Amino acid sequence: MKALPKFRTHRLEYVETFMRDMLTSHVSPQSHLRRVIAYDDGHYRALFDPAFFTLAEGAAEPTRSQWNSLKKKIKRHDPHVFIFKEHGSVTGVEGIEGPVYFLDFGYFQT
């Protein structure tokens, strides 16, 4: 397995603003970001409402294509962002009711 890159930290307000913009759907002008968690190694986890994704009729979760489109959108806006492969949904997050989706990312050291 390839080693993870070293990450550069940013002020949490900067990261939250960036992800709030990325998680604003073209369908709704409201951001779906619920929280950003900062980790000691410099990477972050964005927690966001499932309503960000428009699901096909009968679908229970977003398609791989929808996840990839979100990742590409983030990379287009800031090519210094590293996005982890793992993503998905979690429940039981303190202070947040119901399930939320997560995406882990970090900023490359330059």
Secondary structure, DSSP 4 states (H G I P E B T S, - for coil): -PPPPPEE---HHHHHHHHHHHTB-SS-SSB-EEEEEE-TTS-EEEEE-GGGS-PPTT-SS--HHHHHHHHHHHHHH-TTEEEEEEEEEE---TT--S-EEEEEEEEE--
